[in-house]
Amino acid sequence: MGKQVPRALIYILIIIGLIILALIFMPLKLAVSMAGLEDSKFSAREISGSIWSGRIEQAQIGPLALGDLNAGVQFFPLLTGKVKMDLERPAAPGDNGLTATIGKQGNSLLVENATSTLSVGGQLAPLPASNIELDNVSVAFAGGRCQSASGKVRLSLDANIPGLDLKQGLLGNAMCEDGVLVLPLASGSGMEELTMKLEGNGFYTARLFLNGNDRAWTLLLPTLGFRKVPSGYAIKVAGQLGQKR
């Protein structure tokens, strides 16, 4: 007669099998929570499918609409206790789509290689911003503080101001400064500068500076919320992501 399999080994194999089954059939909605999306003021109309291949409809982070996303958790990071989820909105006519990886390990939240064009809407009003374009942007927060940031950001301005050509928007690279995510953006001429700052709790500030003293600005810019400062005009807004302005 062959040797009997130790009962303890049988129990271990059963437990391992149950864990595998739980992972296979784990709903995506639970994975969204595990990946830290809910800590980022995330909302969606519906989340369906499994942890490996699911669907998030009408996704939104704070005021930024992400649309309908395909989502799936990466397997190998799970082995190290890290949850990383790939998000994708396929490109379509008039829509460049979206790709990004979001993740969580302990109290660390991260976004990797985010590429998309998002509508700012009225979130930054009265600052005349329309869209924000992300190009391979990666950001990591730990304990509410920005730890690392990289990638290009372009902000499109929806304003017709005499003497300025803002069609190309303002461009810069994401960075961390004293635990805050900072986007120092500037126009091609360097005459227009915008600095956006985002803290881990969702509080943000944005300051747009226009260098110059065009005579037409004297009457126009104050009506748009700008104030006179040395060498030009500036406008500053502040708020909390997810709160209506």
Secondary structure, DSSP 8 states (H G I E B T S, - for coil): ------HHHHHHHHHHHHHHHHHHH-BHHHHHHHTTGGGGTEE-SEEEEBSSSEEEEEEEETTEEEEEEEEEE-SGGGGGT-EEEEEEE--BTTB--EEEEEEEETTEEEEEEEEEEEE-TTTTTTS-EEEEEEEEEEEEEETTEEEEEEEEEEEEE----TT---TT-EEEE-EEETTEEEEEEE-TTSSEEEEEEE-TTSEEEEEEEEE---TTHHHHHHHTT-EEETTEEEEEEEEETTS--
